[in-house]
Every structure is written in C-alpha cells, then in structure tokens.
C-alpha cells in the first residue's frame, strides 16, 4: 500500500470502534483503487476473498462515525 494512502487511512481509524469494521473499510477502499473491471461490492469482495454478504453488511449496517469521517 502506498505510504501516503496508508497514512491517510491511519487518520481515519478513530472513526471505527471495531477492528473488523476498520478492516472492511480498507478492503473496500483498496477494491475501489484496484484494477477491477467493475467497482461494485461483489467484485471487490470476491477479489479480496471476503464473503459478498459481509461487504454488503459493512456498507449497510456496520456502525461507524459518519460525521467524524
């Protein structure tokens, strides 16, 4: 991961209570930056070897501090 991106992501860590939620954000953002034909949840999850439903739940139901982010 690029140093500047890693530093920027580190600043966002305080917006997430759970480590697992924080990890899913990183997976999602890296998926958006990856060389994927489609940038939707399914291809990102499959490329990261994460269950598609888990990534859908991350964006829909997981708790994070939206205002602070």
ABEGO torsion letter per residue (X at the ends): XBAAAAAAAAAAAAABABAAAAAAAAAAAAAAABBBABABAAAAAAAAGBBAAAAAAAAAABBBBAAAX
